[in-house]
């Protein structure tokens, strides 16, 4: 990527921008390849979700992700370039595609600002392949036309455009200059709308798993296979289909999720046909930044209590549970082994801590490692996914049986959504506590880790607690 920290987006004026774009067009004509121009602007206050909501396009790719508790959020929409892949090499092919795009990218503006420069947004399904009619590909990448972000109370807007050899320079200049003015002085009152009517659930039903099994029956089968030594742990999921009285409002749902679950990653990933995958996940797969990798093990759960005494008793029981500690250790050991196989020296706490959420509590162990200079986040994503927290142990045996026992596509559930930049830095979260939304219909997903000692009824109750949090945010009861 070519970086030019110029001020043409500020003082130099519209004509200077057009002259710059003309030079980019000439370069595209000379080497026979389009150019990506990425212009970054440090701005005043921007709320990423409110901006996305105000210029929401129902038939355009978008991404939104926010750790409210960390004061960090990023949103981008309307694909400038994109790619789709399937198969076990999908991570490598995505990185190759991004590298090619960056070879032909020219970045200008406030390049020292947080989240400046081009950022790629990506989603990966749980499995390497998906059905032909799946709403989301097995792997998809897009570079957005616009992006807004906040980190450490610093706000940044980015405009990306594709400049071809036959580009209409006047139209490109007008679009970029208009976006510059809008993001520099964003007026939320111009896009404010009346409060929507409350949605009612018209119908709902749990989806039956393979061979007509209910979730509890599937758990009982898994326990038999664990006792037979087929695997040590498997994560089984169930889904529920809902029909609402009117179109679902994914971004309104996200506002509720980010408010209630500040320690989770609230996310939305939408395709060009208006399908959205939304949720609030507590699980980060990996973050790469400034030469350091950070990941975490989350496994072992209990609901929150209705009063302080019950809540404390449940927390104590989780910490002392041999079954939950064993389940958690599977995840920690897997992460450490896989990072070590990549030549890293990961560090992890010797015992798990409690991760306290509004509706559930988990065992949690952070893991970190120093990285070589050539590190790229997709290399580690490919190695870590899926962790035993959403797959099982051993991974290959458990994942194979998940697909057979569940008998239905997980799509993006327990897959990955996230972003990365030209430095190979980025962050990917595991898309759990989530729902697929289309018009007035939604499919809610929730899963539970099954190990020796698991109880089918308790595991079902755990998934119900997880589903209810999202159901309430969507306006249901």
SULVENUR-V256377 format. One record per run of one state. SS is the DSSP state (H for helix, E for strand, - for the rest). FROM is the first residue (numbers start at 1). LEN is the number of residues. If there is no record, write none. Layout:
# SULVENUR-V256377
ss from len
SS FROM LEN
SS FROM LEN
This chain:
# SULVENUR-V256377
ss from len
- 1 1
E 2 3
- 5 9
H 14 18
- 32 3
E 35 9
- 44 4
H 48 7
- 55 7
E 62 6
H 68 3
- 71 1
E 72 14
- 86 4
H 90 14
- 104 1
E 105 5
- 110 9
E 119 6
- 125 14
E 139 13
- 152 2
E 154 10
- 164 5
H 169 16
- 185 3
H 188 3
- 191 10
E 201 6
- 207 3
H 210 3
- 213 2
H 215 13
- 228 5
E 233 12
- 245 5
H 250 11
- 261 4
E 265 6
- 271 5
E 276 6
- 282 2
E 284 6
- 290 2
E 292 12
- 304 4
H 308 13
- 321 1
H 322 20
- 342 5
E 347 2
- 349 4
E 353 4
- 357 3
E 360 11
- 371 6
H 377 8
- 385 7
E 392 2
- 394 1
H 395 12
- 407 9
E 416 6
- 422 4
E 426 5
- 431 3
E 434 5
- 439 2
E 441 11
- 452 4
H 456 18
- 474 4
